[in-house]
Amino acid sequence: MSKAMKIAIVDDEQDMRQSISQWLALSGYDTETFASAEDALGTLGVDYPGIVISDIKMPGMDGLQLLKKLMSTDSALPVIMITGHGDVPIAVEAMRVGAFDFLEKPFNPDKMTELAKKATNARRLTLDNRALRKELSDGGQLMKKLIGASPVMERLREDILDLGQADGHVLIDGETGTGKTLIAHALHAVGTRAGKRFVLVPCAAYDEDALIRRLFGPVQPEDPELPAMEQARGGTLVLEDIETLGDSAQARLLSAINEQGSPPETRIVAISNLQNEGRTCEDALRSGLFYRLAALRITVPPLRQRGEDILTLFNRLSEQFAEEYGCDAPEISAQEAAQLLQAPWPGNVRQLINLAERAVLQSRRTSGTISSLLMNDHDDMQPVMTTEGKPLKEYVEAFERMLIDNTMRRHKGSIASVMEELCLPRRTLNEKMAKYGLQRSDYL
């Protein structure tokens, strides 16, 4: 859940500082006050988690000078300036420098609260976008999102690291909901182009003429961006739903790829969803284009092939949603764990995310079971029917690993507490943790 935004109040008059702070605090804001611009600069750095309200006329560094300093540090920081009555030229200058808005003395407190609400909403959006961009540019963080200890996931992570260092174009295919776009981001982030542009085009969102213009131009007055091939120059261009390209778009793309030579200036990562339709990307694309795009290839495994990764993912997702909704994560029974492992998962990870959220919301009402949610998702699913036969031993081990993992997380790595709850002697617990690759340091 988003943290409350702060409001920094900068004014040399103590009464004004206190009255503004008290009013905004009554409106639910977390305020901090500064008697001078110099004092405020020590706190108001890049990514300050809030906004600034500052008087303009102050001794020493005035509000306009403070504004210029703040804009040079973080141009997206909303700063509301307080001006004297009728001081229009200064207000205009403040807006030119980058002020979010201004209040003219004497001002209506309700107007100040409304401005603060708009400014904090804008700031929250800015910081969320920055965090997302940072996450999507951090190869290490992205690789951590590819959770799972199954052999297919180990291989997938190795493929991403290997192909990330290559220059050739890449085709990513797999069923819907398996995380192909996340893998495209990871390929870019762990590779040699990590610091360069990453441009994503959802091909299915355009008709053929509009798609050709989006990819290659010419730019029309109503187009907000450069052509994607130009935008991504030197970086990575991701084409989602590559199989939807018509003949003309395929011809233009093949020509552009041929013109780049080898190694290509711009790497193209193509994403195909055709596995769900019983066709292949090779069927949909002209052969020359397909073989250039598929010079390197990643096929993302469906969730049903990932074994006990399903339980690990469900637990992590449940914990995240439980934290978001302010409640406890649901505990699952052995039968429910078996059903999670046996479900066909046509929607893959995306479907599991939805199920975990619904399970958390359901647990807040202390009614219903995960089994009932699964049965709603899979009308043809019997209580303990599997889509791919596995020995009973595998289901038992998967549930045992999940149980130890959950208990270690709940007790933050306290071996004594885990031994007591699970009624296990230390030696047995140590042996099982070693068997399942669980390390106490991961829970501290």
N, C-alpha and C positions, 0 to 999 in steps of 0.2 A: 504494500500500500504506500502511496506517495507521502512523504514527510511534509509537515506543515512548512509553508514558506515563511521566511523571516522578513521583517521590515526594519531597515536601518534608518533612524531618524537623526538628521544632522542639523543642529541649530544652536547658536551661541546663547540663546535665551532659555534659561532653565524652565520657566513656566510654560513656554511654548512646547519645549521637548516633552515635558511631562503630560501636558494636556493632550497632545497628539498621540503619545504612547498609550495613555489610559483609554482614549476613545477606541483606538485600533485594537487594544487588548480586549475590550468589551465585545468587539466584533469577532473575536476568536483568533487574532493574529499574534504571532510571537515577535515581540519588538525588542530592539536594542537601541540605545541612544548614545550620541556622541556630541560633545560640546564644541568640536572644531572639525574642520575638514581634514586637518593633519591627523587627528586621532582616528577618524573614520578610514583613512587610506590604509591603515595598518590591518584592517579587517576585510575591507572590500576588494578582494582579489578576483582572479578568474574563477568562474563557476560558483560565485557567491550564491548560496541557496535562497535567494529572495530578491527584494527590490530596495530602492533607496528613495526617501523623501528628504529633500534638503532645501533649506532657506538659501536665497541667493546672496543677500547682504550679510556678510560675516567678517569680523576682523581677521587679518592674516590672509590665508587662502580663502577667497570667496566661493560661493556656490558654483559660479560659472567656470572658475578654474578647476574646481573639484570635478565638475561634469566632464571637462575636457580630459582630465587625468583618467577618469573611469572609462570613458569611451575609448581611450587609447589602449586600455588594459582589456576591456571586454565590451565591445560595441553593442552587444545584445542585452546588456544589463539595463532594465527599465529604471529610469531616474525621473521622479516627479519633482519639479522645481516649484518653490513657493516664492511668488513675486509680490512687490508692493502694489498698492492700488494704482491703476493707470500706468504701470511701468511696462507699456507694450513693447518698446524697442528691445529691452532685455529679454522679455519672454520670447520674442521672435528669434533673437540670437540663440537662446537656449534650445529652442526647437531645431534650429539649423544645425547646431553642434550635435544634437542627437537625443535631447530630452524626450521622454515618453509622453509627457504632458506637463501642464503647469496649473497651479492654483493661485488665484489672486486674492490677497488679503483684503478684507476679512472673508474667509471662505466658509461654506456650509460643510460641517463635518460629514454629513451624509454623502455629499459629492466626493469628499476625500476617500471615504470608504469604498464608493463605487469605482473610483479610479484605481485604488489599491487592489480591488478584486480583479479588474481587467489586467493590471500590470502583473500581478502574481500568476494569473492564468497563463499569460504570455511567457513569463519566466519559466514556469513549470514545463511548458511545451518545449522551450529552447533547451533546457537541461536534459529532458527526456530524450530529445533528438540527439544531443551530444553524446549521451551515454550509449544510445543505440549505435551511433556511428563508431564510437570507440570500441564497442563490443564486436561490431562487424569487421573492424580492421585489426582486431587482436586475434592472431591465429591460435594462440594458446587457449584463449577463452572459448573460441569456436570449437576447438577440438574437444574441450571438456563437455560441450553440449552433446557430443556424439557418445552418449553414455552406453556402456555395455561391455561385458567381458566375453561374449560369445565369439566363436572363431570368425563368423562373418563380419562382426563389427571390428575385430582386431585387424582383419584384412582391409576393411574399408578405410580405417585410419591410416594404415600403411600406404594404401593406394593414394590417398589424398596428399600425404607428405611427399611421396615419390613424384606424382604427377604435378604437384605444385611447383617443383623445381624445373619442370620441363617447359618448353616454349610452344609446343604444338597445341592445336585446337583440341577440345575435349567434348565428348558426348556423354551426358549423364542421363541414364534412363532408369525406370523403375515404376512401381505402382504409385497411384496417387496417395499423398499423405505420408510418404516415406522420408521427406526432408531433403529433396533434391536441391532446392534453392539455398538452403543452409549449407549444403556441401559445395555449391558454387561459390558462396562467400568464403568458405574455408579454403578452397583451392587458391583463391586470389590472395587471401590473408597470409598463407604460409609460403607463398611463392616470391619470386624475384620482382613481381610487379606490385607488391603489397602497398607501396606508398603512392601508387598512381590511381587513375580514375577507375571506378567500378560502375558500370552502367547496365541497368537491367531493363529489358524491353519485353512486356507480355504480348507476344505476337498475336494471341487469340483475341486480344482486345481491339484489334484494328481490322478494317477491311483491307483488301490488298493494296489499293492505291494509297490509303493513309499510312499503311505499314512501310511501303517503299519510301514515301516522303519522310516518315519518322526515322528510317534507317539511313537513307542516302541524301535526302533533300529533294528538290530545293526547298528552303525554308520559306513559309508563307508568313505574312504579317501577324496572323493569329497564332502562329506556333511559338510557344514560350521557350523552346530550347533549340540548340543546334542539332543537326542530324546525329543520330546515335554513334555512327562510325567515326564522326569527327569528335564528339564528346569523349569517347573512350580511347582516343588515339594514345598509343603507348601503354594502355592499361588492359582492362578486361571488359568485353562486351558479352553479356549473358542474354541469350534468346530463349525465353520460356515458350513452351508449346511449339517447338520448331516444326513439328509435323503439320501445323496449320498453314505454313507458307504456300502460296499459290505458285504457279509456274513462273510468272514474271518475277516475283520476289526471289524465288530460288535462283533464277538466272542472274539477277543483279548481285545476289550474295556470293554466288560462285565466282563471278567476275571480280568482285572486290577482294575475295580471298586470293585469287590468282595474282592480282596486281600487287599484293603485299609481299609476295616472295617468301623466302625462308631464311632465318626465322621470321615469323610475322611480326609486324609492328604492333598490331593489336590482337590480343588473344581472344578467340571466340569460344565461349562455353555454351553449348546447345543443350537444352533440357527437353526431354520427350516423355509424354505420359501415355504412350500408346499401349503399354503392357496391359492396361485394364481393358482394352478393346479387342484383344486377340490379334492385333496387327503389330507390325514392327516399324520402327523409324525408317529402316531400309526400304520398306514397302512404300512409304509416303514421300520419300525424297528421291530426286534424280540421283543416279549412282555417283556421278562426279562429285556432287555436293556432299552426299552421305559419307563417302570415303575420306574426304578432306576433314569433315567435322568429326568423324569417328577415328581419327588418327590415334587418339588416346580415348579410352572409354572406361566409365565407371557405371556399374549396374548396382543400384542400391537394393539391399535385401528387404523383402517384406517383413513386417513385424512378426508374423507367425513362424518365421524361420529363426528367430533370435532367442528361442528358449527362455531361460530364466531372466534374460534382460527385460522381459515383459514385467516381471515382478519388481525388478529394480526401478524401472521407469515409473511404474504405477506408484511406488512408494515415494519417489522423489517428487513427482507431480502432486500427489496428495498432500505432502508436507508443504509445498509451495502454496497451494490453494488454501490449505488450512491456515497458514500464516496470513494470507490475504484476507480471508473472511473472519479471522479472529476466533478460530475454534480448533478442536483437536482433530488430527487426521484419523480417518476410520481405520479400525483394525479388521483385517480380513481373516476368515476362517480357512482351514485347510481345503475344504471343498471349493470355496471361492477362488483360492489361489490356483487350484487345479483347473477351474473353469477359465480363469484368465489365461493360463498357459494353453488351453485347448481351443480357445475361440478362434474363428477364422480371420478376424480383423481385416475386413475388406477396405476399411478406411485407414488402416495402419496407425502410425504414431498420432496423426491428427485425431483419429477416433479415440485412441487411448487418452489423449489430453482431455477431450470432451467427457469421457467416462469418469476420469479422476475428479474433474470439477463437479460433475453431478453427484458423485459419491460423497464428496465433502459437504455439498449443500444438503444432501439427503441426511447425512449423519447429524447435522445441526438439529434436525427435527426428531432425531432418534427413532426413525421409522424407515422401513424398507431395507433391502439388502443389495449388495453388489451383484448377486446372482440375478435379482429381478431386473437390474439395469442391463445386464448382459443379455438376458432373455428378450428385453425390449429391443435391443440392438440387433439380435439375431433370432428372428421369430422361429426359424427352423432348427435352432440349437437345443439339443437335449441336455439335461442337467450335467451329465458327466460324459459327454461324447467328444471325442477328439477328431480334428480334421487330419491329423498326421499321427499315426500310431507311435507311441513311445513306451519304453519299459516303465513300470510303476516306480522303479528305483529312481528314475530321473525326476519324477514329480515329487517324490518324498524329499530328495536332496534339494530341489529348488525351493520347496517350502521351508525346509530346515535353514537354508542359507538366508532366506528372507526374514525368518523369525529372529535369527541371531543378529542380522543387520539392523532390523527395526529396534531391537532391544538395546543394542550398543548405541544407536543414535539417541534413543530416549534417555539413556543414562550417561550420555556424553563420554563414553569410553570407560566407565567405571566397571572394571572386571568383577569386583565383589558384588555389585548390585545386579549385574547380569547373571552371575552364578546363582544368586539367591532367587531371582525371578524365574529362571529356567530350570532350577534344581539340578544344576550340572556341577560336577567337581571341576576344579581348575584345569587339571590335565585334559579332561575330555573337551572342555571349552577351547583350550589352546589347540588341540588337535583338529577340531572342527573348523576353527578360524583359519588355521593353516591350509586345511583341505579346500576351503572355499575362497581363499585369497583375501581374507579380511584382516586388516591391520588396525590395531588399537589407535595408532597415531592419526588415523583418518577421522576419528570420532571426537578427538579432544578439542 
